[in-house]
Amino acid sequence: MQRPGQWNLWILALAVLALTLVQDFVRTRRDTEPLAYSEFIRLVEAGSVGEVTVYPDRLAGEFKSPVEGRSRFETLRVDPELAETLSRFGVKVSGGVQTTFVRDLLSWVVPALVFVGIWLFFIRRMADRGGMGSGLLSIGKSKARVYVETEIKVGFADVAGVDEAKAELEEIVAFLKDPAQLGRLGARIPRGILLVGPPGTGKTLLARAVAGEAGVPFFSINGSEFVEMFVGVGAARVRDLFEQARKRAPAIIFIDEIDALGRARGAFGTGGHDEKEQTLNQLLAELDGFDPSVGLVLLAATNRPDILDPALLRAGRFDRQVLVDRPDKIGRVQILAVHLRRVQLAGDIDREAIAALTPGFSGADLANLVNEAALLATRRGAEAVAMEDFTLAIERIVAGLEKKNRLLNPREREIVAYHEMGHALVALALPGSDKVHKVSIIPRGVGALGYTIQRPTEDRFLMTRGELENKMAVLLGGRAAETVRFGELSTGAADDLAKVTDIARSMVLRFGMDPELGAVAYESPAPPFLGGDAAWAMQGRVREYSEDTARRIDAAVRALVARSFERSVSLLEAQRERLEQGAKSLLERETLVEADFVRLLAEVPAASDAARASERGAPAQRTAS
């Protein structure tokens, strides 16, 4: 950024240059009027011209006596035999050298000034857009965006569903407001606080809320902005960031996605990673010399705490780790209350029902849900957002966009109807299964030709072996219905089979639920927050057991899946009439809701209630999920 004194020097230089140009113009044009060449010849022949100065491209001179009030003249030189004509009439002729110093000076100076001005303009624009330290000349400067107290409008009232995390951060706010009171018994504020949790749970929002509540400057930067291709640039940016923060203390430094900067050293292999390791080493050094008593608080966020360098997580650097997890049902109700304040709502909105239909949704997912519901209501021309809009928005997010133009032939529609009705009837028959909320044969998403939505009655954190087997039976209910009705299988159960196989393998490999293989964990757990089993499988699972054990594991998994499939088939054979009637209703109406299933169960009795009663005696064993 330019200082005021530099602008004064520029203005003075431009003023001197303009004055020189004006003086030169006045000197050369004073008492001089342009004269036509033919008029010049006539005046020469009339004897009125007293003196002529010949320039390469023009003639200038004086009259013997003023002509029409002019004593000097200037005209364009066009006649090569002019000298002879002038001498014949007794005109004194002399040569002249045109002074082009000012013109030549301007031809060099003005273009340079134009290019310098354009360059400074774009440098300043890049600096304004890229934050502090943008541009080639400030490559080692920090790119942190600084928000002053008045720019942060977020407080703890805008953060819901993470009460435990807010309670952990409230004392940070108290320290920034009154450091002496918090340290009166010798306690010190943690040097660093690491917010860990899945994506979209509100880690960045919490950090901004801390700055908004404390009313202090907030330095925000992403971990990837420290890393450059030039060795040493990232370390210089770390130093500059902490220097800026110390000058504006009390303040908060927030580093988002710190795993891009703090990944464990040696995890990259060999060569080509000096820049990342130097940047991490500089951050460790800054944290060692980081005195929280000056009023600086370091917050960081990540969804990959398992890959961070142990030196970064030790006490004295990041003293405290705060879990920001996906909200439970009560938390989802609180988050919905925050986002619904901005929406015009109808009278039938039930937050509890919406929260019950959204298990596993993060705060960002719920915000997107409210926006999708508002868009659906706007699209149909409603005055307010109704409960129906939220139901359709959940289906759109979970199952995908409705494919109204995807037409199935009658045979395919019949198979899909029996498939989805099989899921629903098995779920209704098994105890402890989630309630069936809706069944539809309208295609959605990329490959879903139909879908069954279940509504859990509560959030679950533990599942028994019997509950897992019931879940597998529900997933295989569609395949079982195809077998019972058509006696053959289709490709519609591919996704169900993948989910069932994953549950069965987890029961055998991770939960120790097979009696023959024993209570042994044959597989390490997947990363807790990011990617889950899918990302873990892409990295490659390390097998630490023999070929014989692998064969026994495959047999145990196959037996679990086969037993669940047989249960589904037996349940549907006992409810054959309900299956036929439900599939017929589904083909006619395309969508059935919970009330339709209650009516179906009441109108059509099962062939064997004893068969369903026997299913309730499944063995139970608790395990961590």
C-alpha positions in Angstrom: 0.0 0.0 0.0 1.4 3.4 -1.0 2.0 6.1 1.6 0.5 9.6 1.4 4.0 11.1 0.8 4.4 9.1 -2.4 1.2 10.5 -3.8 2.5 14.1 -3.2 5.7 13.4 -5.1 3.7 12.0 -8.1 1.4 15.1 -8.1 4.4 17.5 -7.9 6.2 15.8 -10.9 3.1 15.9 -13.0 2.6 19.6 -12.2 6.2 20.5 -13.3 5.8 18.5 -16.5 2.5 20.2 -17.3 4.1 23.7 -16.6 7.0 22.9 -19.0 4.6 21.9 -21.8 2.5 25.0 -21.4 5.6 27.3 -21.5 6.9 25.6 -24.6 3.6 25.9 -26.3 3.2 29.6 -25.4 6.7 30.4 -26.5 6.4 28.8 -29.9 2.8 30.0 -30.6 3.0 33.5 -29.4 2.3 36.0 -32.2 2.4 33.2 -34.7 -0.6 32.4 -36.9 -0.8 29.5 -39.5 -0.6 30.8 -43.1 -1.6 29.1 -46.3 1.3 28.4 -48.6 -0.4 30.2 -51.6 -0.9 33.2 -49.4 2.8 33.0 -48.3 3.9 33.0 -52.0 1.6 36.0 -52.7 3.1 37.9 -49.8 6.6 37.1 -50.9 6.0 38.4 -54.4 4.4 41.5 -52.9 7.5 42.2 -50.9 5.8 41.8 -47.4 8.1 39.0 -46.1 11.2 40.2 -44.4 12.8 37.0 -43.0 12.2 33.2 -43.3 13.5 30.3 -41.3 13.5 27.0 -43.2 12.7 23.9 -41.2 12.6 20.4 -42.7 8.8 20.4 -42.9 7.7 24.0 -42.4 8.6 27.7 -42.9 8.5 30.3 -40.1 9.4 34.0 -40.3 8.6 37.7 -39.9 6.9 40.3 -42.0 8.6 43.6 -42.9 5.5 45.2 -41.4 2.5 43.7 -39.6 0.0 42.1 -41.9 -3.5 42.0 -40.6 -2.1 42.5 -37.1 0.4 39.7 -37.3 4.1 40.1 -37.2 5.1 36.4 -37.5 3.9 33.6 -39.7 4.2 29.9 -40.1 3.4 27.7 -43.1 3.9 24.2 -44.5 7.0 23.8 -46.7 6.0 22.3 -50.0 8.1 23.9 -52.8 11.7 22.5 -53.3 12.7 25.6 -55.4 11.7 28.0 -52.7 15.1 29.4 -52.1 15.5 30.6 -55.7 12.1 32.4 -55.5 13.0 34.0 -52.2 16.3 35.3 -53.3 14.9 36.7 -56.6 12.7 38.9 -54.5 15.3 39.9 -52.0 14.1 37.8 -49.1 16.7 36.9 -46.5 16.7 33.1 -46.1 18.2 31.2 -43.2 18.2 27.5 -41.9 16.8 26.5 -38.6 17.1 23.5 -36.3 13.8 22.5 -34.7 14.0 21.9 -30.9 12.5 18.5 -30.2 13.8 18.0 -26.6 10.4 18.3 -24.9 8.7 16.1 -27.5 11.4 13.4 -27.3 11.3 13.6 -23.5 7.5 13.1 -23.6 7.8 10.2 -26.1 9.9 8.3 -23.6 8.4 9.4 -20.3 4.6 9.4 -21.0 4.5 5.7 -22.2 6.6 4.6 -19.2 4.2 6.5 -16.8 1.2 4.9 -18.5 2.6 1.3 -18.1 3.7 2.0 -14.5 0.2 3.3 -13.7 -1.5 0.3 -15.3 0.8 -2.1 -13.4 0.2 -0.3 -10.1 -3.6 -0.4 -10.7 -3.6 -4.2 -11.3 -1.3 -4.8 -8.3 -3.6 -2.9 -6.0 -6.7 -4.7 -7.4 -5.0 -8.1 -6.8 -4.1 -7.0 -3.3 -7.7 -6.0 -2.6 -9.1 -9.2 -3.9 -6.5 -11.6 -2.5 -6.3 -10.2 0.9 -3.2 -9.1 2.7 0.1 -10.0 1.1 -1.2 -10.6 -2.5 1.0 -10.0 -5.5 4.4 -11.1 -6.6 6.3 -8.6 -4.5 4.6 -9.9 -1.3 4.9 -13.6 -1.9 6.2 -14.3 1.6 3.4 -12.3 3.3 0.4 -14.0 5.0 -2.8 -14.4 3.0 -4.9 -14.3 6.1 -8.2 -12.4 5.8 -8.6 -10.0 8.7 -12.1 -9.3 10.0 -12.4 -6.4 12.5 -14.8 -6.5 15.4 -17.6 -4.7 13.5 -17.5 -7.1 10.5 -18.4 -10.3 12.5 -22.1 -10.5 13.1 -22.1 -14.1 14.2 -22.5 -15.1 17.9 -23.3 -18.2 19.9 -27.0 -17.5 19.4 -26.5 -18.4 15.7 -24.8 -21.7 16.5 -27.1 -24.6 17.6 -26.9 -28.3 18.1 -23.3 -28.3 19.5 -23.9 -27.2 23.1 -20.9 -29.1 24.5 -18.5 -27.5 22.0 -20.0 -24.0 22.8 -19.4 -24.6 26.5 -15.8 -25.5 25.8 -15.3 -22.2 23.9 -17.1 -19.9 26.2 -14.1 -19.6 28.5 -12.0 -18.6 25.5 -14.4 -15.7 25.1 -14.2 -14.9 28.8 -10.3 -14.9 28.6 -10.3 -12.5 25.7 -12.7 -10.2 27.5 -11.0 -10.3 30.9 -7.6 -12.2 31.0 -6.9 -11.2 34.6 -10.1 -12.7 36.0 -9.5 -16.1 34.4 -5.9 -16.3 35.5 -6.4 -15.1 39.1 -5.7 -18.7 40.4 -2.7 -19.3 38.1 -4.6 -20.9 35.3 -3.7 -20.2 31.7 -5.8 -20.3 28.6 -5.0 -23.3 26.2 -2.5 -22.2 23.6 -4.4 -23.9 20.8 -7.8 -25.4 20.4 -8.4 -27.9 17.7 -12.0 -28.4 16.4 -12.5 -31.8 15.0 -15.6 -33.3 13.3 -17.2 -34.3 10.1 -17.7 -31.8 7.3 -20.6 -29.4 7.6 -21.0 -29.6 11.4 -20.1 -25.9 12.0 -16.5 -25.8 13.0 -15.8 -22.6 11.0 -19.0 -21.1 12.3 -18.0 -21.8 15.9 -14.7 -20.0 15.4 -16.4 -17.0 13.9 -18.9 -17.0 16.8 -16.0 -16.9 19.3 -14.6 -13.9 17.5 -18.0 -12.2 17.3 -18.7 -12.8 21.0 -15.3 -11.6 22.1 -15.3 -8.6 19.8 -11.6 -9.0 18.7 -9.9 -9.1 15.3 -10.3 -12.4 13.5 -7.5 -13.7 11.3 -8.9 -16.4 9.0 -6.7 -18.5 6.6 -6.9 -22.0 5.0 -4.1 -24.4 5.6 -3.5 -24.9 1.9 -2.7 -21.2 1.5 0.6 -21.7 3.3 1.9 -24.3 0.9 3.7 -23.1 -2.3 6.0 -24.6 -4.8 8.9 -22.5 -3.6 10.7 -23.8 -0.5 10.5 -21.3 2.4 7.5 -19.3 1.2 5.1 -21.2 3.5 7.4 -20.7 6.5 7.6 -17.0 5.8 3.8 -16.7 5.7 3.5 -18.5 9.0 5.9 -16.0 10.6 4.1 -13.0 9.0 0.7 -14.3 10.2 1.8 -14.5 13.8 3.6 -11.1 13.6 0.4 -9.4 12.3 -1.7 -11.1 15.0 0.7 -10.0 17.8 0.5 -6.4 16.6 -3.4 -6.5 16.8 -3.7 -8.5 20.0 -6.0 -9.5 21.6 -7.0 -11.4 18.5 -8.0 -14.9 17.2 -6.0 -16.8 14.6 -8.1 -19.4 12.8 -6.5 -22.0 10.5 -9.1 -24.0 8.6 -8.3 -27.4 7.1 -5.1 -27.6 9.1 -4.5 -31.1 7.9 -3.3 -29.6 4.6 -0.5 -28.0 6.6 0.1 -30.3 9.6 0.1 -33.7 8.1 2.5 -36.1 9.8 6.1 -35.7 8.6 7.4 -38.7 6.8 4.0 -39.6 5.5 4.8 -38.2 2.1 7.4 -40.7 1.1 10.8 -39.4 0.0 11.7 -36.2 -1.8 9.7 -33.3 -3.1 8.1 -32.3 0.2 10.7 -29.9 1.8 8.3 -27.0 1.5 5.5 -28.7 3.5 7.8 -29.9 6.2 9.5 -26.5 6.6 6.1 -24.9 6.9 5.0 -27.3 9.5 8.3 -26.9 11.4 7.8 -23.1 11.4 4.3 -23.5 12.8 5.6 -25.7 15.5 8.3 -23.2 16.4 5.7 -20.3 16.5 3.5 -22.4 18.8 6.4 -23.1 21.1 7.0 -19.3 21.4 3.3 -18.6 21.5 2.4 -16.7 24.7 -1.3 -16.8 25.3 -1.1 -14.1 27.9 -0.7 -11.5 25.2 -4.2 -12.1 24.2 -3.8 -14.4 21.2 -5.9 -17.5 20.7 -5.2 -20.1 18.0 -8.1 -22.1 16.7 -7.9 -24.7 14.0 -10.3 -27.1 12.3 -9.9 -30.4 10.6 -11.9 -33.5 9.7 -8.8 -35.7 9.5 -7.2 -35.6 13.1 -5.8 -39.1 12.5 -3.2 -37.8 10.0 -1.9 -34.8 11.9 1.7 -34.7 13.1 2.0 -35.9 16.8 4.2 -33.0 17.6 1.4 -30.6 16.6 -1.1 -32.4 18.9 1.0 -32.6 22.0 0.2 -30.6 25.1 1.6 -27.1 25.0 0.7 -26.6 21.3 -2.9 -27.8 20.8 -3.9 -28.4 24.4 -7.5 -29.0 23.8 -9.5 -30.9 21.2 -13.2 -30.1 20.8 -15.4 -32.6 19.1 -18.0 -31.0 16.8 -20.1 -34.0 15.8 -23.3 -34.5 13.9 -26.2 -33.3 16.0 -28.7 -35.7 17.7 -32.4 -35.3 17.3 -32.6 -32.5 20.0 -29.7 -30.7 18.3 -31.4 -31.0 14.9 -34.5 -29.4 16.3 -32.4 -26.5 17.6 -30.5 -26.1 14.3 -33.8 -26.1 12.4 -35.1 -23.4 14.7 -32.2 -21.2 13.7 -32.6 -21.7 10.0 -36.4 -21.5 10.0 -36.3 -18.0 11.3 -35.5 -16.8 7.8 -38.4 -18.6 6.1 -42.1 -17.9 5.9 -43.7 -21.0 7.5 -47.1 -22.5 7.3 -49.0 -23.6 10.4 -48.5 -27.4 9.9 -44.7 -27.3 10.4 -43.5 -29.8 13.0 -39.8 -29.5 13.8 -39.8 -32.7 15.7 -41.1 -34.6 12.7 -38.5 -33.0 10.4 -35.7 -33.8 12.8 -36.9 -37.4 13.1 -36.7 -37.7 9.3 -33.2 -36.4 9.1 -30.9 -38.7 11.1 -27.3 -38.2 10.3 -27.8 -34.7 8.8 -25.2 -32.1 9.7 -25.9 -28.5 10.3 -25.0 -27.7 6.6 -27.3 -30.5 5.5 -30.2 -29.0 7.5 -29.5 -25.5 6.1 -29.7 -27.0 2.6 -32.9 -28.8 3.5 -34.6 -25.6 4.6 -33.5 -23.8 1.4 -34.7 -26.7 -0.8 -38.1 -26.7 0.9 -38.4 -22.9 0.4 -37.5 -23.3 -3.3 -40.1 -26.0 -3.7 -42.8 -23.8 -2.1 -41.8 -20.9 -4.2 -41.9 -23.0 -7.3 -45.5 -24.1 -6.7 -46.6 -20.5 -5.9 -47.4 -21.0 -2.2 -47.5 -18.2 0.3 -45.6 -20.2 2.9 -43.4 -23.3 3.3 -45.5 -26.3 4.3 -44.6 -29.7 5.8 -45.2 -31.3 2.4 -42.3 -29.2 1.0 -40.0 -30.5 3.7 -41.0 -34.1 3.0 -40.3 -33.6 -0.7 -37.0 -31.8 0.0 -35.9 -34.7 2.2 -36.7 -37.2 -0.6 -34.9 -35.1 -3.1 -31.7 -34.9 -0.9 -31.8 -38.6 0.2 -33.1 -40.3 -3.0 -32.2 -37.8 -5.7 -34.0 -35.8 -8.2 -37.3 -37.2 -9.4 -37.1 -38.6 -13.0 -40.5 -37.9 -14.4 -39.4 -38.6 -18.0 -38.0 -42.0 -17.2 -40.7 -44.4 -18.4 -40.6 -48.1 -17.3 -42.4 -50.8 -19.2 -45.2 -52.6 -17.4 -43.0 -55.6 -16.5 -40.3 -53.4 -14.9 -42.9 -51.4 -13.0 -44.3 -54.6 -11.6 -40.9 -55.9 -10.5 -40.1 -52.6 -8.8 -43.5 -52.5 -7.0 -43.0 -56.0 -5.5 -39.4 -55.1 -4.7 -40.2 -52.0 -2.7 -43.3 -53.6 -1.1 -41.0 -56.5 0.0 -38.7 -53.9 1.9 -41.8 -52.4 3.6 -43.5 -55.6 4.7 -40.3 -57.1 6.1 -39.7 -53.8 8.0 -43.2 -53.9 9.4 -42.9 -57.5 10.4 -39.7 -57.3 12.3 -39.6 -55.9 15.9 -37.4 -52.9 16.5 -37.2 -51.8 12.9 -37.7 -48.2 11.9 -41.2 -47.2 10.9 -42.0 -47.2 7.2 -42.6 -43.6 6.3 -43.1 -43.7 2.5 -42.7 -46.1 -0.4 -42.6 -45.0 -4.1 -41.9 -46.5 -7.5 -41.2 -43.1 -9.0 -37.6 -43.2 -10.3 -35.1 -40.9 -8.6 -31.4 -40.1 -8.8 -29.0 -41.9 -11.0 -30.2 -45.5 -10.8 -33.0 -45.7 -8.2 -36.2 -47.0 -9.9 -38.0 -46.9 -6.6 -37.3 -46.2 -2.9 -38.5 -47.0 0.6 -38.0 -44.3 3.3 -38.0 -45.4 7.0 -38.4 -43.0 9.9 -36.3 -43.9 13.0 -38.1 -43.3 16.3 -34.8 -42.3 18.1 -31.1 -41.8 17.5 -29.2 -45.0 18.0 -25.5 -45.3 19.0 -25.4 -49.1 19.8 -26.9 -51.9 17.9 -27.3 -55.5 19.0 -26.6 -58.5 16.8 -30.3 -59.2 16.4 -31.0 -55.6 15.3 -28.2 -55.8 12.7 -29.7 -59.1 11.4 -33.1 -57.4 11.2 -31.6 -54.6 9.2 -30.0 -57.1 6.8 -33.4 -58.8 6.4 -35.1 -55.5 5.6 -32.4 -54.8 3.0 -32.9 -58.2 1.4 -36.7 -57.9 1.5 -36.8 -56.6 -2.0 -34.8 -59.5 -3.4 -36.9 -61.9 -1.4 -40.2 -60.4 -2.8 -38.9 -60.9 -6.4 -38.1 -64.6 -5.5 -41.5 -65.2 -3.9 -43.6 -63.5 -6.7 -41.6 -64.2 -9.9 -39.3 -67.1 -8.9 -36.3 -65.3 -10.5 -34.0 -62.4 -9.6 -33.2 -59.1 -11.2 -30.4 -56.5 -11.0 -32.5 -54.2 -8.9 -31.0 -55.5 -5.6 -27.4 -54.6 -6.4 -27.2 -51.7 -3.9 -29.0 -53.7 -1.3 -26.5 -56.6 -1.6 -23.6 -54.2 -1.3 -25.0 -52.8 2.0 -25.9 -56.2 3.4 -22.4 -57.5 2.6 -20.8 -54.5 4.3 -22.9 -55.1 7.5 -22.1 -58.8 7.5 -18.4 -58.2 7.1 -18.3 -55.6 9.9 -20.1 -58.1 12.2 -17.5 -60.7 11.5 -14.3 -58.6 11.1 -14.8 -55.7 13.5 -17.5 -56.6 16.0 -16.5 -60.2 16.8 -20.1 -61.5 16.4 -19.3 -64.9 14.9 -19.0 -67.6 17.5 -16.5 -69.7 15.5 -14.1 -66.9 14.8 -14.4 -65.6 18.3 -14.2 -62.1 19.9 -11.3 -61.0 17.6 -11.1 -57.8 15.6 -9.6 -58.8 12.2 -9.8 -55.3 10.8 -8.9 -51.8 12.1 -11.6 -49.2 12.3 -12.1 -46.8 9.4 -11.3 -43.0 9.7 -14.0 -41.5 12.0 -15.0 -38.4 10.2 -14.0 -38.2 6.5 -15.0 -40.7 3.9 -15.8 -43.6 6.2 -15.4 -47.1 4.8 -15.4 -46.0 1.2 -12.3 -43.8 1.5 -10.7 -46.4 3.7 -11.3 -49.1 1.1 -9.7 -47.0 -1.6 -6.5 -46.7 0.5 -6.3 -50.4 0.7 -7.1 -52.6 3.8 -4.2 -54.4 5.3 -5.0 -58.1 5.9 -3.3 -59.4 9.0 -4.7 -63.0 9.1 -4.0 -66.2 7.3 -5.6 -67.7 4.2 -7.5 -70.3 6.3 -8.9 -67.5 8.5 -9.9 -65.6 5.3 -11.7 -68.6 4.1 -13.6 -69.0 7.4 -14.5 -65.2 7.3 -15.9 -65.5 3.8 -18.0 -68.5 4.9 -19.3 -66.7 8.0 -20.2 -63.6 5.9 -22.0 -65.8 3.4 -23.9 -67.6 6.1 -25.1 -64.4 7.7 -26.4 -63.1 4.4 -28.0 -66.4 3.5 -29.8 -66.7 6.8 -31.1 -63.1 6.6 -32.4 -63.8 3.1 -34.2 -67.0 4.2 -35.9 -65.0 7.0 -37.1 -62.4 4.5 -38.5 -65.1 2.2 -40.3 -66.8 5.0 -41.8 -63.6 6.3 -43.1 -62.6 2.8 -44.5 -66.1 2.1 -46.5 -65.8 5.4 -47.8 -62.4 4.1 -48.3 -63.3 0.5 -51.8 -61.7 0.3 -50.5 -58.5 1.8 -47.6 -58.5 -0.7 -50.0 -58.9 -3.6 -52.4 -56.3 -2.4 -49.7 -53.8 -1.5 -48.0 -54.1 -4.8 -51.3 -53.7 -6.6 -52.0 -50.5 -4.7 -48.4 -49.2 -5.4 -48.8 -49.8 -9.1 -52.1 -47.8 -9.1 -51.0 -44.9 -6.9 -47.2 -45.0 -7.3 -46.7 -43.8 -3.7 -47.9 -45.1 -0.4 -47.4 -43.4 3.0 -47.5 -44.7 6.6 -51.3 -44.5 6.9 -51.7 -46.7 3.9 -49.7 -49.4 5.4 -51.7 -49.3 8.7 -54.8 -49.7 6.6 -53.3 -52.6 4.7 -52.3 -54.5 7.8 -55.7 -54.1 9.2 -57.6 -55.1 6.1 -55.5 -58.0 5.0 -54.5 -60.6 7.7 -51.3 -62.5 7.6 -51.4 -66.2 6.7 -49.4 -67.2 9.7 -49.1 -64.9 12.7 -47.1 -67.6 14.5 -44.3 -67.3 11.9 -44.0 -63.6 12.7 -44.0 -64.3 16.5 -41.2 -66.7 16.1 -39.1 -64.0 14.5 -39.2 -61.9 17.7 -37.0 -64.4 19.5 -33.8 -63.4 17.8 -30.7 -63.6 20.0 -29.3 -60.2 21.3 -25.7 -59.2 21.8 -24.5 -55.6 22.3 -21.7 -54.2 20.3 -20.3 -50.7 19.5 -21.4 -49.4 16.2 
